[in-house]
Amino acid sequence: MSWPATARYDKDPAPGGLAFAQDLMNTIAAGKPRTKDLLQDLTDAQEWLDQALAEWGRVTDTPLGSVELDPHTLAELRSFRDDLRRAAGQDGDATLSPVHTAAVALQLGADGQVHVEPRGTGWRRVASLTLIEIFQAQQAGTWQRLKRCRNDHCRTMFFDRSRNNSGVWHDVKVCGNAANLRAYRARQRAKADS
């Protein structure tokens, strides 16, 4: 089993539960050739969510059960996804205003640890789970490594595993080489025109 949206772009997922947030953000129509938007219709969205929740449960060893999406609120889930994509990489940017909230429950376990559980139904439960994973990634210092490929034709979300967190392409050979070649050709044209 793997993360259904991220696997379409042949990239390794983010570590742990943060991969759920990455997978949600990768449900967009992106890549080359262009893949379809997995949240465009209810059937595709529910199929993606069932697979992603199963993978999240396997990775975190915390089964969540099924979450039923509602056709009337599917647009809300797409809006949440789009806001997440805008927020990724903007850690600490004061120009972003809070746009989504989600209910969570804190529970003191028998092991003395506080556990966070998502609340809500439908897309709100998905948002709750996603925000929990992002919050935990922020605490662990891994959220800033989840980035959008700088290639505007690609736009996939990738987890930057570079030592100094300087990656900008989801795949240097695919997106980086093409962008560098375009920049080189533009410089050559500018030299020829001057």
C-alpha positions in Angstrom: 0.0 0.0 0.0 1.2 3.5 -0.6 0.0 7.1 -0.6 -2.4 7.2 -3.6 -2.0 10.9 -4.7 1.8 11.2 -4.0 2.6 7.9 -5.7 1.3 9.3 -9.0 4.3 11.6 -9.1 6.8 8.8 -8.2 8.1 10.6 -5.1 8.9 9.4 -1.6 6.3 10.5 0.9 7.1 12.7 3.9 7.9 10.8 7.1 5.1 9.5 9.4 1.7 11.1 9.4 2.9 14.2 7.6 2.6 12.2 4.5 -1.2 12.4 4.9 -1.0 16.2 4.5 1.3 15.8 1.6 -1.0 13.3 -0.1 -4.0 15.6 0.4 -2.1 18.5 -1.2 -1.0 16.2 -4.1 -4.7 15.4 -5.1 -4.6 18.4 -7.5 -4.3 18.0 -11.2 -0.5 18.4 -11.7 2.6 16.8 -13.2 3.6 16.0 -16.7 1.6 14.5 -18.2 -1.2 16.2 -16.3 -3.0 13.9 -13.8 -6.6 14.4 -12.8 -7.8 16.2 -9.7 -8.7 13.5 -7.2 -11.1 15.8 -5.4 -13.1 16.8 -8.5 -15.9 14.3 -7.9 -17.3 12.5 -4.9 -16.4 9.0 -6.2 -12.7 9.8 -6.8 -12.5 11.8 -3.6 -14.0 9.0 -1.5 -11.7 6.4 -3.1 -8.6 8.6 -2.4 -9.7 9.3 1.2 -10.3 5.6 2.0 -6.9 4.6 0.6 -5.1 7.6 2.3 -6.7 6.9 5.7 -5.8 3.2 5.5 -2.2 4.2 4.7 -2.2 6.8 7.6 -3.5 4.1 10.0 -0.7 1.7 8.8 2.0 4.3 9.1 1.0 5.7 12.5 -0.4 2.4 13.8 -3.6 4.4 14.7 -6.6 3.2 12.8 -9.1 6.0 12.3 -12.0 4.2 10.6 -13.8 5.4 7.6 -14.8 9.0 6.9 -17.7 9.7 4.6 -17.5 12.7 2.4 -20.6 14.7 1.5 -21.1 15.9 -2.1 -22.3 19.2 -0.9 -19.1 20.0 1.1 -16.5 18.6 -1.4 -15.8 22.2 -2.4 -14.9 22.9 1.2 -12.3 20.1 1.1 -10.8 21.4 -2.1 -10.7 24.9 -0.6 -8.9 23.5 2.5 -6.4 21.7 0.2 -5.7 24.8 -1.8 -5.1 26.9 1.4 -2.8 24.2 2.7 -0.8 24.4 -0.5 -0.5 28.2 -0.2 0.6 27.8 3.4 3.3 25.2 2.7 6.7 26.8 2.9 5.3 30.0 4.4 6.2 29.0 8.0 6.4 32.1 10.1 5.0 34.4 7.4 3.0 37.1 9.1 1.1 38.0 6.0 -0.9 34.8 6.1 -4.1 35.0 8.1 -5.8 32.0 9.8 -8.3 30.5 7.3 -9.3 27.1 8.8 -9.9 25.8 12.2 -10.7 22.2 13.3 -11.8 20.5 16.5 -9.5 18.1 18.2 -9.6 16.1 21.5 -6.7 15.8 23.9 -6.7 12.6 25.9 -4.3 11.6 28.7 -3.5 8.0 28.1 -2.7 5.3 30.6 0.9 5.6 29.5 1.0 9.2 30.8 1.2 10.6 27.3 -1.2 13.2 25.9 -2.8 11.9 22.6 -4.5 14.1 20.1 -7.5 12.8 18.2 -9.3 14.4 15.2 -12.9 15.4 15.6 -15.8 16.3 13.3 -17.4 14.5 10.4 -16.7 14.5 6.7 -14.2 17.0 5.4 -13.9 18.6 8.8 -12.5 15.3 10.2 -10.0 15.3 7.3 -9.1 18.9 8.1 -8.7 18.0 11.8 -6.4 15.1 11.1 -4.4 17.1 8.6 -3.9 20.0 11.0 -2.9 17.7 13.8 -0.2 16.2 11.5 1.0 19.6 10.4 1.2 20.8 14.0 3.2 17.8 15.1 5.5 18.3 12.1 6.0 22.0 13.1 7.0 20.8 16.6 9.4 18.3 15.1 10.9 20.8 12.6 9.8 18.9 9.5 6.9 21.0 8.2 9.2 23.5 6.5 10.6 20.6 4.4 7.3 20.0 2.7 7.5 22.2 -0.4 5.8 22.8 -3.7 7.9 22.1 -6.8 9.1 25.5 -8.3 8.2 24.3 -11.8 4.8 26.0 -12.5 3.9 23.2 -14.9 4.4 20.6 -12.1 3.3 22.0 -8.8 3.6 18.7 -6.9 4.3 18.7 -3.2 7.5 17.0 -2.1 9.5 16.4 1.1 12.9 18.0 0.8 15.5 15.6 2.1 18.4 17.7 1.2 20.9 18.3 4.0 20.4 22.1 4.1 16.7 22.1 3.1 17.5 23.9 -0.2 15.6 21.7 -2.6 13.2 23.5 -5.0 12.3 20.8 -7.5 10.3 17.7 -6.9 12.8 16.0 -9.2 15.9 17.8 -10.4 16.2 15.6 -13.5 12.6 16.2 -14.6 11.7 19.7 -13.4 15.1 21.2 -12.5 16.8 20.5 -15.8 13.9 21.8 -17.9 13.8 25.1 -15.9 17.5 25.5 -16.0 17.5 24.9 -19.8 14.7 27.5 -20.2 16.7 30.0 -18.1 19.9 29.4 -20.1 18.1 29.9 -23.4 16.5 33.1 -22.2 20.0 34.4 -21.2 21.3 33.4 -24.6 18.5 35.3 -26.3 19.0 38.3 -24.1 22.8 38.4 -25.1 21.9 38.0 -28.7 19.4 40.9 -28.6 21.8 43.3 -26.9 
